[in-house]
């Protein structure tokens, strides 16, 4: 599986590290389309750089949720999500 994903990435048929990083927010909130989710997960599984990055990203979210010391203003949350979606480099459904 790893060699197939690597070849697909080299041929531009699968996302590279930069694309995976762009998809991260939508992946985490479950809004990434299924075909891109599969490609994202394949890349994360085989990439020695992206896998630890993803694990740290997930831990940071968990720690933030566990803290619950400060609530973020709703406007900030909406602005951040809007920014991430606007700058995502894939077609929105």
Protein Blocks (a to p, Z undefined) as FASTA:
>chain_A
ZZmmmmmmmnopaccfklmmmmmmmmmnopacfklmmmmmmmmmmmmklmmmmmmmmmmm
mmmmmnompccdfklmmmmmmmmmmmpccdcZZ
